[in-house]
Amino acid sequence: MVERVATLQELETHWSLRDLILANEALDIREEARMAADEAAKRRAEEGSP
């Protein structure tokens, strides 16, 4: 999935390499949490639980 967090110009002029690494890690963590929540909801739906 591609997140539109910053423009290319912003990345080239305002973000440091460290900023990019930290932002990428944050996006990875957010995606992992989203996938875990989706999987938990799927399991609950299959079990018939709210």
C-alpha positions in Angstrom: 0.0 0.0 0.0 1.2 3.5 -0.8 0.5 6.2 1.7 0.5 9.8 0.5 2.2 11.4 3.5 4.5 13.9 1.8 5.2 15.2 -1.7 8.4 14.4 -3.5 9.5 18.0 -3.1 8.9 17.8 0.6 10.9 14.6 0.9 13.8 16.1 -1.1 13.9 19.5 0.6 12.6 19.1 4.2 13.0 15.5 5.3 16.3 14.1 6.6 17.2 10.5 5.9 16.4 9.8 9.6 13.0 11.3 9.2 12.3 9.0 6.2 13.5 5.9 8.1 11.3 6.8 11.1 8.3 7.6 8.9 8.7 4.3 7.0 8.9 2.4 10.3 5.8 4.2 11.6 3.9 3.3 8.4 5.0 -0.3 8.7 3.7 -0.5 12.3 0.4 1.1 11.4 -0.1 -1.4 8.5 0.8 -4.3 10.8 -1.8 -3.1 13.4 -4.4 -2.6 10.7 -3.8 -6.2 9.4 -4.0 -7.6 12.9 -7.3 -5.8 13.6 -8.7 -7.0 10.3 -7.7 -10.6 11.1 -9.2 -10.3 14.6 -12.4 -9.0 13.2 -12.5 -11.8 10.6 -12.0 -14.4 13.4 -14.8 -12.9 15.5 -17.1 -12.8 12.5 -16.4 -16.5 11.8 -17.0 -17.4 15.4 -20.2 -15.3 15.5 -18.9 -13.1 18.3 -19.5 -9.3 18.4 
